[in-house]
Amino acid sequence: MTTTHYSKMLKQIGGKPGKLAKYNKHNVPRKRKFGKELKKCRRCGSASAPNAMFGLRYCRQCLREVAQKIGFKKFN
Ligand SMILES: [Zn+2]
């Protein structure tokens, strides 16, 4: 069975402590030290197109929307 987030399964398993322990052992995601999962957009949370430029942690779509509020100037 697949879900969008692992914690959704916890509601279904809740009343069964044995199943819960087994589920936690095998399915709870680890804390990551590096990788794509950590480089998410801080505005929308997408991991698809992070823009590391200037250390702002916006994706390219959000950077385009927010740029002028932050202080980027639009030429031409
Ligand atoms: Zn974004």
PDB file of the backbone (N, CA, C, O) and the ligand in Angstrom, with CONECT records:
HET     ZN  A 101       1
ATOM      1  N   MET A   1       0.844  -1.195   0.000  1.00  0.00           N
ATOM      2  CA  MET A   1       0.000   0.000   0.000  1.00  0.00           C
ATOM      3  C   MET A   1       0.880   1.247   0.000  1.00  0.00           C
ATOM      4  O   MET A   1       1.894   1.312   0.694  1.00  0.00           O
ATOM      5  N   THR A   2       0.473   2.222  -0.786  1.00  0.00           N
ATOM      6  CA  THR A   2       1.266   3.452  -0.836  1.00  0.00           C
ATOM      7  C   THR A   2       0.427   4.644  -0.393  1.00  0.00           C
ATOM      8  O   THR A   2      -0.781   4.685  -0.624  1.00  0.00           O
ATOM      9  N   THR A   3       1.074   5.602   0.238  1.00  0.00           N
ATOM     10  CA  THR A   3       0.429   6.837   0.644  1.00  0.00           C
ATOM     11  C   THR A   3       1.341   7.994   0.284  1.00  0.00           C
ATOM     12  O   THR A   3       2.515   7.800  -0.030  1.00  0.00           O
ATOM     13  N   THR A   4       0.788   9.211   0.333  1.00  0.00           N
ATOM     14  CA  THR A   4       1.620  10.362   0.038  1.00  0.00           C
ATOM     15  C   THR A   4       2.567  10.671   1.176  1.00  0.00           C
ATOM     16  O   THR A   4       3.652  11.204   0.947  1.00  0.00           O
ATOM     17  N   HIS A   5       2.177  10.345   2.409  1.00  0.00           N
ATOM     18  CA  HIS A   5       3.056  10.589   3.549  1.00  0.00           C
ATOM     19  C   HIS A   5       2.947   9.410   4.503  1.00  0.00           C
ATOM     20  O   HIS A   5       1.856   8.892   4.744  1.00  0.00           O
ATOM     21  N   TYR A   6       4.073   8.995   5.036  1.00  0.00           N
ATOM     22  CA  TYR A   6       4.077   7.765   5.842  1.00  0.00           C
ATOM     23  C   TYR A   6       3.199   7.876   7.075  1.00  0.00           C
ATOM     24  O   TYR A   6       2.685   6.864   7.551  1.00  0.00           O
ATOM     25  N   SER A   7       3.011   9.092   7.613  1.00  0.00           N
ATOM     26  CA  SER A   7       2.258   9.238   8.861  1.00  0.00           C
ATOM     27  C   SER A   7       0.769   8.960   8.674  1.00  0.00           C
ATOM     28  O   SER A   7       0.056   8.738   9.653  1.00  0.00           O
ATOM     29  N   LYS A   8       0.287   8.971   7.419  1.00  0.00           N
ATOM     30  CA  LYS A   8      -1.129   8.662   7.188  1.00  0.00           C
ATOM     31  C   LYS A   8      -1.446   7.218   7.535  1.00  0.00           C
ATOM     32  O   LYS A   8      -2.569   6.898   7.927  1.00  0.00           O
ATOM     33  N   MET A   9      -0.462   6.351   7.392  1.00  0.00           N
ATOM     34  CA  MET A   9      -0.662   4.942   7.721  1.00  0.00           C
ATOM     35  C   MET A   9      -0.817   4.745   9.219  1.00  0.00           C
ATOM     36  O   MET A   9      -1.438   3.777   9.657  1.00  0.00           O
ATOM     37  N   LEU A  10      -0.255   5.661  10.011  1.00  0.00           N
ATOM     38  CA  LEU A  10      -0.270   5.483  11.463  1.00  0.00           C
ATOM     39  C   LEU A  10      -1.689   5.497  12.016  1.00  0.00           C
ATOM     40  O   LEU A  10      -1.947   4.856  13.035  1.00  0.00           O
ATOM     41  N   LYS A  11      -2.620   6.209  11.375  1.00  0.00           N
ATOM     42  CA  LYS A  11      -4.003   6.228  11.832  1.00  0.00           C
ATOM     43  C   LYS A  11      -4.637   4.851  11.706  1.00  0.00           C
ATOM     44  O   LYS A  11      -5.375   4.415  12.590  1.00  0.00           O
ATOM     45  N   GLN A  12      -4.347   4.176  10.613  1.00  0.00           N
ATOM     46  CA  GLN A  12      -4.936   2.859  10.388  1.00  0.00           C
ATOM     47  C   GLN A  12      -4.350   1.814  11.321  1.00  0.00           C
ATOM     48  O   GLN A  12      -5.060   0.930  11.799  1.00  0.00           O
ATOM     49  N   ILE A  13      -3.043   1.918  11.580  1.00  0.00           N
ATOM     50  CA  ILE A  13      -2.367   0.895  12.373  1.00  0.00           C
ATOM     51  C   ILE A  13      -2.510   1.168  13.865  1.00  0.00           C
ATOM     52  O   ILE A  13      -2.255   0.291  14.691  1.00  0.00           O
ATOM     53  N   GLY A  14      -2.920   2.389  14.206  1.00  0.00           N
ATOM     54  CA  GLY A  14      -2.931   2.868  15.578  1.00  0.00           C
ATOM     55  C   GLY A  14      -3.272   1.874  16.674  1.00  0.00           C
ATOM     56  O   GLY A  14      -2.562   1.827  17.678  1.00  0.00           O
ATOM     57  N   GLY A  15      -4.338   1.068  16.530  1.00  0.00           N
ATOM     58  CA  GLY A  15      -4.771   0.186  17.597  1.00  0.00           C
ATOM     59  C   GLY A  15      -3.987  -1.106  17.733  1.00  0.00           C
ATOM     60  O   GLY A  15      -4.259  -1.908  18.626  1.00  0.00           O
ATOM     61  N   LYS A  16      -3.020  -1.313  16.856  1.00  0.00           N
ATOM     62  CA  LYS A  16      -2.297  -2.585  16.862  1.00  0.00           C
ATOM     63  C   LYS A  16      -0.821  -2.338  17.163  1.00  0.00           C
ATOM     64  O   LYS A  16      -0.051  -2.040  16.250  1.00  0.00           O
ATOM     65  N   PRO A  17      -0.414  -2.456  18.428  1.00  0.00           N
ATOM     66  CA  PRO A  17       0.954  -2.086  18.817  1.00  0.00           C
ATOM     67  C   PRO A  17       2.031  -2.912  18.122  1.00  0.00           C
ATOM     68  O   PRO A  17       3.098  -2.386  17.806  1.00  0.00           O
ATOM     69  N   GLY A  18       1.775  -4.179  17.881  1.00  0.00           N
ATOM     70  CA  GLY A  18       2.770  -5.005  17.212  1.00  0.00           C
ATOM     71  C   GLY A  18       3.007  -4.558  15.787  1.00  0.00           C
ATOM     72  O   GLY A  18       4.146  -4.447  15.334  1.00  0.00           O
ATOM     73  N   LYS A  19       1.919  -4.303  15.090  1.00  0.00           N
ATOM     74  CA  LYS A  19       2.014  -3.828  13.705  1.00  0.00           C
ATOM     75  C   LYS A  19       2.691  -2.453  13.646  1.00  0.00           C
ATOM     76  O   LYS A  19       3.475  -2.164  12.741  1.00  0.00           O
ATOM     77  N   LEU A  20       2.362  -1.611  14.644  1.00  0.00           N
ATOM     78  CA  LEU A  20       2.937  -0.261  14.680  1.00  0.00           C
ATOM     79  C   LEU A  20       4.451  -0.315  14.841  1.00  0.00           C
ATOM     80  O   LEU A  20       5.176   0.418  14.168  1.00  0.00           O
ATOM     81  N   ALA A  21       4.929  -1.179  15.731  1.00  0.00           N
ATOM     82  CA  ALA A  21       6.371  -1.297  15.947  1.00  0.00           C
ATOM     83  C   ALA A  21       7.069  -1.781  14.679  1.00  0.00           C
ATOM     84  O   ALA A  21       8.135  -1.283  14.317  1.00  0.00           O
ATOM     85  N   LYS A  22       6.462  -2.746  14.016  1.00  0.00           N
ATOM     86  CA  LYS A  22       7.039  -3.279  12.787  1.00  0.00           C
ATOM     87  C   LYS A  22       7.026  -2.220  11.683  1.00  0.00           C
ATOM     88  O   LYS A  22       7.980  -2.096  10.915  1.00  0.00           O
ATOM     89  N   TYR A  23       5.930  -1.459  11.617  1.00  0.00           N
ATOM     90  CA  TYR A  23       5.842  -0.407  10.600  1.00  0.00           C
ATOM     91  C   TYR A  23       6.904   0.649  10.818  1.00  0.00           C
ATOM     92  O   TYR A  23       7.569   1.076   9.875  1.00  0.00           O
ATOM     93  N   ASN A  24       7.065   1.077  12.081  1.00  0.00           N
ATOM     94  CA  ASN A  24       8.069   2.093  12.379  1.00  0.00           C
ATOM     95  C   ASN A  24       9.473   1.601  12.061  1.00  0.00           C
ATOM     96  O   ASN A  24      10.310   2.364  11.580  1.00  0.00           O
ATOM     97  N   LYS A  25       9.732   0.324  12.331  1.00  0.00           N
ATOM     98  CA  LYS A  25      11.070  -0.217  12.101  1.00  0.00           C
ATOM     99  C   LYS A  25      11.438  -0.147  10.621  1.00  0.00           C
ATOM    100  O   LYS A  25      12.580   0.157  10.279  1.00  0.00           O
ATOM    101  N   HIS A  26      10.475  -0.427   9.744  1.00  0.00           N
ATOM    102  CA  HIS A  26      10.824  -0.579   8.338  1.00  0.00           C
ATOM    103  C   HIS A  26      10.442   0.595   7.448  1.00  0.00           C
ATOM    104  O   HIS A  26      11.009   0.733   6.364  1.00  0.00           O
ATOM    105  N   ASN A  27       9.493   1.459   7.863  1.00  0.00           N
ATOM    106  CA  ASN A  27       8.955   2.430   6.909  1.00  0.00           C
ATOM    107  C   ASN A  27       9.154   3.900   7.249  1.00  0.00           C
ATOM    108  O   ASN A  27       8.981   4.747   6.373  1.00  0.00           O
ATOM    109  N   VAL A  28       9.510   4.235   8.479  1.00  0.00           N
ATOM    110  CA  VAL A  28       9.700   5.650   8.797  1.00  0.00           C
ATOM    111  C   VAL A  28      10.985   6.134   8.137  1.00  0.00           C
ATOM    112  O   VAL A  28      12.040   5.523   8.307  1.00  0.00           O
ATOM    113  N   PRO A  29      10.900   7.237   7.380  1.00  0.00           N
ATOM    114  CA  PRO A  29      12.084   7.703   6.672  1.00  0.00           C
ATOM    115  C   PRO A  29      13.171   8.196   7.625  1.00  0.00           C
ATOM    116  O   PRO A  29      12.881   8.731   8.695  1.00  0.00           O
ATOM    117  N   ARG A  30      14.426   8.007   7.220  1.00  0.00           N
ATOM    118  CA  ARG A  30      15.547   8.441   8.040  1.00  0.00           C
ATOM    119  C   ARG A  30      15.753   9.938   7.913  1.00  0.00           C
ATOM    120  O   ARG A  30      15.314  10.561   6.946  1.00  0.00           O
ATOM    121  N   LYS A  31      16.433  10.511   8.909  1.00  0.00           N
ATOM    122  CA  LYS A  31      16.865  11.905   8.799  1.00  0.00           C
ATOM    123  C   LYS A  31      18.030  11.950   7.819  1.00  0.00           C
ATOM    124  O   LYS A  31      19.004  11.211   7.960  1.00  0.00           O
ATOM    125  N   ARG A  32      17.916  12.826   6.825  1.00  0.00           N
ATOM    126  CA  ARG A  32      18.944  12.908   5.795  1.00  0.00           C
ATOM    127  C   ARG A  32      19.974  13.972   6.146  1.00  0.00           C
ATOM    128  O   ARG A  32      19.644  15.019   6.703  1.00  0.00           O
ATOM    129  N   LYS A  33      21.234  13.681   5.808  1.00  0.00           N
ATOM    130  CA  LYS A  33      22.292  14.666   6.018  1.00  0.00           C
ATOM    131  C   LYS A  33      22.585  15.420   4.722  1.00  0.00           C
ATOM    132  O   LYS A  33      23.098  16.539   4.754  1.00  0.00           O
ATOM    133  N   PHE A  34      22.262  14.812   3.595  1.00  0.00           N
ATOM    134  CA  PHE A  34      22.503  15.454   2.312  1.00  0.00           C
ATOM    135  C   PHE A  34      21.531  14.856   1.308  1.00  0.00           C
ATOM    136  O   PHE A  34      20.869  13.860   1.600  1.00  0.00           O
ATOM    137  N   GLY A  35      21.442  15.454   0.134  1.00  0.00           N
ATOM    138  CA  GLY A  35      20.617  14.873  -0.915  1.00  0.00           C
ATOM    139  C   GLY A  35      19.498  15.790  -1.363  1.00  0.00           C
ATOM    140  O   GLY A  35      19.334  16.901  -0.858  1.00  0.00           O
ATOM    141  N   LYS A  36      18.746  15.306  -2.307  1.00  0.00           N
ATOM    142  CA  LYS A  36      17.702  16.107  -2.937  1.00  0.00           C
ATOM    143  C   LYS A  36      16.603  16.494  -1.960  1.00  0.00           C
ATOM    144  O   LYS A  36      16.013  17.569  -2.072  1.00  0.00           O
ATOM    145  N   GLU A  37      16.331  15.622  -1.009  1.00  0.00           N
ATOM    146  CA  GLU A  37      15.238  15.849  -0.063  1.00  0.00           C
ATOM    147  C   GLU A  37      15.463  17.106   0.777  1.00  0.00           C
ATOM    148  O   GLU A  37      14.502  17.742   1.207  1.00  0.00           O
ATOM    149  N   LEU A  38      16.715  17.464   1.011  1.00  0.00           N
ATOM    150  CA  LEU A  38      17.011  18.637   1.842  1.00  0.00           C
ATOM    151  C   LEU A  38      16.969  19.935   1.052  1.00  0.00           C
ATOM    152  O   LEU A  38      16.790  21.010   1.624  1.00  0.00           O
ATOM    153  N   LYS A  39      17.133  19.835  -0.263  1.00  0.00           N
ATOM    154  CA  LYS A  39      17.163  21.044  -1.092  1.00  0.00           C
ATOM    155  C   LYS A  39      15.774  21.350  -1.612  1.00  0.00           C
ATOM    156  O   LYS A  39      15.498  21.207  -2.803  1.00  0.00           O
ATOM    157  N   LYS A  40      14.907  21.770  -0.715  1.00  0.00           N
ATOM    158  CA  LYS A  40      13.546  22.084  -1.127  1.00  0.00           C
ATOM    159  C   LYS A  40      13.331  23.584  -1.124  1.00  0.00           C
ATOM    160  O   LYS A  40      14.015  24.335  -0.429  1.00  0.00           O
ATOM    161  N   CYS A  41      12.351  23.999  -1.930  1.00  0.00           N
ATOM    162  CA  CYS A  41      11.970  25.400  -1.944  1.00  0.00           C
ATOM    163  C   CYS A  41      11.338  25.745  -0.598  1.00  0.00           C
ATOM    164  O   CYS A  41      10.506  24.996  -0.086  1.00  0.00           O
ATOM    165  N   ARG A  42      11.738  26.884  -0.027  1.00  0.00           N
ATOM    166  CA  ARG A  42      11.202  27.215   1.297  1.00  0.00           C
ATOM    167  C   ARG A  42       9.826  27.855   1.204  1.00  0.00           C
ATOM    168  O   ARG A  42       9.169  28.044   2.228  1.00  0.00           O
ATOM    169  N   ARG A  43       9.376  28.193   0.000  1.00  0.00           N
ATOM    170  CA  ARG A  43       8.063  28.815  -0.157  1.00  0.00           C
ATOM    171  C   ARG A  43       6.997  27.777  -0.482  1.00  0.00           C
ATOM    172  O   ARG A  43       5.946  27.750   0.159  1.00  0.00           O
ATOM    173  N   CYS A  44       7.254  26.918  -1.472  1.00  0.00           N
ATOM    174  CA  CYS A  44       6.231  25.955  -1.889  1.00  0.00           C
ATOM    175  C   CYS A  44       6.606  24.521  -1.556  1.00  0.00           C
ATOM    176  O   CYS A  44       5.757  23.634  -1.643  1.00  0.00           O
ATOM    177  N   GLY A  45       7.858  24.268  -1.176  1.00  0.00           N
ATOM    178  CA  GLY A  45       8.248  22.929  -0.758  1.00  0.00           C
ATOM    179  C   GLY A  45       8.575  21.983  -1.891  1.00  0.00           C
ATOM    180  O   GLY A  45       8.785  20.794  -1.652  1.00  0.00           O
ATOM    181  N   SER A  46       8.624  22.475  -3.124  1.00  0.00           N
ATOM    182  CA  SER A  46       8.921  21.559  -4.222  1.00  0.00           C
ATOM    183  C   SER A  46      10.403  21.241  -4.249  1.00  0.00           C
ATOM    184  O   SER A  46      11.240  22.097  -3.963  1.00  0.00           O
ATOM    185  N   ALA A  47      10.717  20.012  -4.592  1.00  0.00           N
ATOM    186  CA  ALA A  47      12.111  19.590  -4.689  1.00  0.00           C
ATOM    187  C   ALA A  47      12.544  19.472  -6.138  1.00  0.00           C
ATOM    188  O   ALA A  47      13.656  19.031  -6.427  1.00  0.00           O
ATOM    189  N   SER A  48      11.647  19.876  -7.067  1.00  0.00           N
ATOM    190  CA  SER A  48      11.920  19.597  -8.468  1.00  0.00           C
ATOM    191  C   SER A  48      12.907  20.568  -9.089  1.00  0.00           C
ATOM    192  O   SER A  48      13.760  20.158  -9.876  1.00  0.00           O
ATOM    193  N   ALA A  49      12.807  21.858  -8.748  1.00  0.00           N
ATOM    194  CA  ALA A  49      13.690  22.825  -9.401  1.00  0.00           C
ATOM    195  C   ALA A  49      14.237  23.820  -8.399  1.00  0.00           C
ATOM    196  O   ALA A  49      13.930  25.009  -8.485  1.00  0.00           O
ATOM    197  N   PRO A  50      15.048  23.360  -7.441  1.00  0.00           N
ATOM    198  CA  PRO A  50      15.581  24.284  -6.456  1.00  0.00           C
ATOM    199  C   PRO A  50      16.619  25.196  -7.080  1.00  0.00           C
ATOM    200  O   PRO A  50      17.378  24.778  -7.954  1.00  0.00           O
ATOM    201  N   ASN A  51      16.650  26.419  -6.637  1.00  0.00           N
ATOM    202  CA  ASN A  51      17.613  27.369  -7.148  1.00  0.00           C
ATOM    203  C   ASN A  51      18.549  27.745  -6.017  1.00  0.00           C
ATOM    204  O   ASN A  51      18.171  28.478  -5.103  1.00  0.00           O
ATOM    205  N   ALA A  52      19.764  27.245  -6.083  1.00  0.00           N
ATOM    206  CA  ALA A  52      20.716  27.481  -4.997  1.00  0.00           C
ATOM    207  C   ALA A  52      21.371  28.856  -5.117  1.00  0.00           C
ATOM    208  O   ALA A  52      22.167  29.252  -4.266  1.00  0.00           O
ATOM    209  N   MET A  53      21.028  29.572  -6.179  1.00  0.00           N
ATOM    210  CA  MET A  53      21.653  30.856  -6.428  1.00  0.00           C
ATOM    211  C   MET A  53      21.394  31.819  -5.272  1.00  0.00           C
ATOM    212  O   MET A  53      20.256  31.937  -4.817  1.00  0.00           O
ATOM    213  N   PHE A  54      22.413  32.500  -4.798  1.00  0.00           N
ATOM    214  CA  PHE A  54      22.360  33.480  -3.714  1.00  0.00           C
ATOM    215  C   PHE A  54      21.980  32.855  -2.372  1.00  0.00           C
ATOM    216  O   PHE A  54      21.801  33.586  -1.398  1.00  0.00           O
ATOM    217  N   GLY A  55      21.851  31.539  -2.288  1.00  0.00           N
ATOM    218  CA  GLY A  55      21.496  30.896  -1.031  1.00  0.00           C
ATOM    219  C   GLY A  55      20.096  31.215  -0.570  1.00  0.00           C
ATOM    220  O   GLY A  55      19.834  31.195   0.633  1.00  0.00           O
ATOM    221  N   LEU A  56      19.184  31.508  -1.478  1.00  0.00           N
ATOM    222  CA  LEU A  56      17.827  31.894  -1.088  1.00  0.00           C
ATOM    223  C   LEU A  56      16.910  30.695  -0.885  1.00  0.00           C
ATOM    224  O   LEU A  56      15.899  30.810  -0.193  1.00  0.00           O
ATOM    225  N   ARG A  57      17.236  29.560  -1.466  1.00  0.00           N
ATOM    226  CA  ARG A  57      16.451  28.329  -1.373  1.00  0.00           C
ATOM    227  C   ARG A  57      15.032  28.500  -1.924  1.00  0.00           C
ATOM    228  O   ARG A  57      14.079  27.979  -1.346  1.00  0.00           O
ATOM    229  N   TYR A  58      14.890  29.214  -3.018  1.00  0.00           N
ATOM    230  CA  TYR A  58      13.618  29.278  -3.730  1.00  0.00           C
ATOM    231  C   TYR A  58      13.715  28.414  -4.971  1.00  0.00           C
ATOM    232  O   TYR A  58      14.800  28.260  -5.533  1.00  0.00           O
ATOM    233  N   CYS A  59      12.599  27.848  -5.409  1.00  0.00           N
ATOM    234  CA  CYS A  59      12.592  27.187  -6.703  1.00  0.00           C
ATOM    235  C   CYS A  59      12.490  28.268  -7.774  1.00  0.00           C
ATOM    236  O   CYS A  59      12.256  29.436  -7.464  1.00  0.00           O
ATOM    237  N   ARG A  60      12.666  27.880  -9.022  1.00  0.00           N
ATOM    238  CA  ARG A  60      12.729  28.903 -10.067  1.00  0.00           C
ATOM    239  C   ARG A  60      11.397  29.626 -10.244  1.00  0.00           C
ATOM    240  O   ARG A  60      11.371  30.815 -10.562  1.00  0.00           O
ATOM    241  N   GLN A  61      10.286  28.907 -10.037  1.00  0.00           N
ATOM    242  CA  GLN A  61       8.985  29.543 -10.176  1.00  0.00           C
ATOM    243  C   GLN A  61       8.751  30.566  -9.071  1.00  0.00           C
ATOM    244  O   GLN A  61       8.287  31.675  -9.339  1.00  0.00           O
ATOM    245  N   CYS A  62       9.071  30.200  -7.831  1.00  0.00           N
ATOM    246  CA  CYS A  62       8.858  31.109  -6.708  1.00  0.00           C
ATOM    247  C   CYS A  62       9.815  32.287  -6.781  1.00  0.00           C
ATOM    248  O   CYS A  62       9.438  33.411  -6.452  1.00  0.00           O
ATOM    249  N   LEU A  63      11.052  32.044  -7.209  1.00  0.00           N
ATOM    250  CA  LEU A  63      12.007  33.138  -7.331  1.00  0.00           C
ATOM    251  C   LEU A  63      11.494  34.190  -8.308  1.00  0.00           C
ATOM    252  O   LEU A  63      11.664  35.390  -8.091  1.00  0.00           O
ATOM    253  N   ARG A  64      10.873  33.730  -9.372  1.00  0.00           N
ATOM    254  CA  ARG A  64      10.335  34.643 -10.371  1.00  0.00           C
ATOM    255  C   ARG A  64       9.208  35.503  -9.785  1.00  0.00           C
ATOM    256  O   ARG A  64       9.092  36.685 -10.109  1.00  0.00           O
ATOM    257  N   GLU A  65       8.379  34.901  -8.920  1.00  0.00           N
ATOM    258  CA  GLU A  65       7.262  35.644  -8.336  1.00  0.00           C
ATOM    259  C   GLU A  65       7.712  36.588  -7.227  1.00  0.00           C
ATOM    260  O   GLU A  65       7.169  37.681  -7.073  1.00  0.00           O
ATOM    261  N   VAL A  66       8.703  36.159  -6.461  1.00  0.00           N
ATOM    262  CA  VAL A  66       9.090  36.896  -5.258  1.00  0.00           C
ATOM    263  C   VAL A  66      10.186  37.923  -5.522  1.00  0.00           C
ATOM    264  O   VAL A  66      10.403  38.830  -4.718  1.00  0.00           O
ATOM    265  N   ALA A  67      10.879  37.776  -6.660  1.00  0.00           N
ATOM    266  CA  ALA A  67      12.107  38.519  -6.921  1.00  0.00           C
ATOM    267  C   ALA A  67      11.995  40.019  -6.651  1.00  0.00           C
ATOM    268  O   ALA A  67      12.863  40.600  -6.000  1.00  0.00           O
ATOM    269  N   GLN A  68      10.941  40.640  -7.143  1.00  0.00           N
ATOM    270  CA  GLN A  68      10.854  42.092  -6.999  1.00  0.00           C
ATOM    271  C   GLN A  68      10.581  42.510  -5.558  1.00  0.00           C
ATOM    272  O   GLN A  68      10.996  43.594  -5.148  1.00  0.00           O
ATOM    273  N   LYS A  69       9.892  41.676  -4.782  1.00  0.00           N
ATOM    274  CA  LYS A  69       9.669  41.998  -3.368  1.00  0.00           C
ATOM    275  C   LYS A  69      10.977  41.928  -2.593  1.00  0.00           C
ATOM    276  O   LYS A  69      11.210  42.712  -1.672  1.00  0.00           O
ATOM    277  N   ILE A  70      11.824  40.985  -2.974  1.00  0.00           N
ATOM    278  CA  ILE A  70      13.111  40.819  -2.265  1.00  0.00           C
ATOM    279  C   ILE A  70      14.040  41.982  -2.573  1.00  0.00           C
ATOM    280  O   ILE A  70      14.813  42.405  -1.714  1.00  0.00           O
ATOM    281  N   GLY A  71      13.966  42.501  -3.794  1.00  0.00           N
ATOM    282  CA  GLY A  71      14.823  43.621  -4.128  1.00  0.00           C
ATOM    283  C   GLY A  71      15.573  43.461  -5.440  1.00  0.00           C
ATOM    284  O   GLY A  71      16.427  44.283  -5.771  1.00  0.00           O
ATOM    285  N   PHE A  72      15.262  42.405  -6.192  1.00  0.00           N
ATOM    286  CA  PHE A  72      15.835  42.281  -7.512  1.00  0.00           C
ATOM    287  C   PHE A  72      15.177  43.307  -8.423  1.00  0.00           C
ATOM    288  O   PHE A  72      13.989  43.600  -8.290  1.00  0.00           O
ATOM    289  N   LYS A  73      15.961  43.849  -9.348  1.00  0.00           N
ATOM    290  CA  LYS A  73      15.399  44.826 -10.281  1.00  0.00           C
ATOM    291  C   LYS A  73      15.198  44.174 -11.629  1.00  0.00           C
ATOM    292  O   LYS A  73      15.993  43.340 -12.064  1.00  0.00           O
ATOM    293  N   LYS A  74      14.116  44.570 -12.284  1.00  0.00           N
ATOM    294  CA  LYS A  74      13.780  44.011 -13.584  1.00  0.00           C
ATOM    295  C   LYS A  74      14.189  45.007 -14.660  1.00  0.00           C
ATOM    296  O   LYS A  74      13.667  46.121 -14.714  1.00  0.00           O
ATOM    297  N   PHE A  75      15.130  44.601 -15.520  1.00  0.00           N
ATOM    298  CA  PHE A  75      15.555  45.468 -16.593  1.00  0.00           C
ATOM    299  C   PHE A  75      14.864  45.067 -17.896  1.00  0.00           C
ATOM    300  O   PHE A  75      14.328  43.964 -18.010  1.00  0.00           O
ATOM    301  N   ASN A  76      14.879  45.936 -18.840  1.00  0.00           N
ATOM    302  CA  ASN A  76      14.287  45.897 -20.173  1.00  0.00           C
ATOM    303  C   ASN A  76      12.770  45.856 -20.215  1.00  0.00           C
ATOM    304  O   ASN A  76      12.183  45.821 -21.297  1.00  0.00           O
TER     305      ASN A  76
HETATM  306 ZN    ZN A 101       8.839  27.250  -4.769  1.00  0.00          ZN2+
END
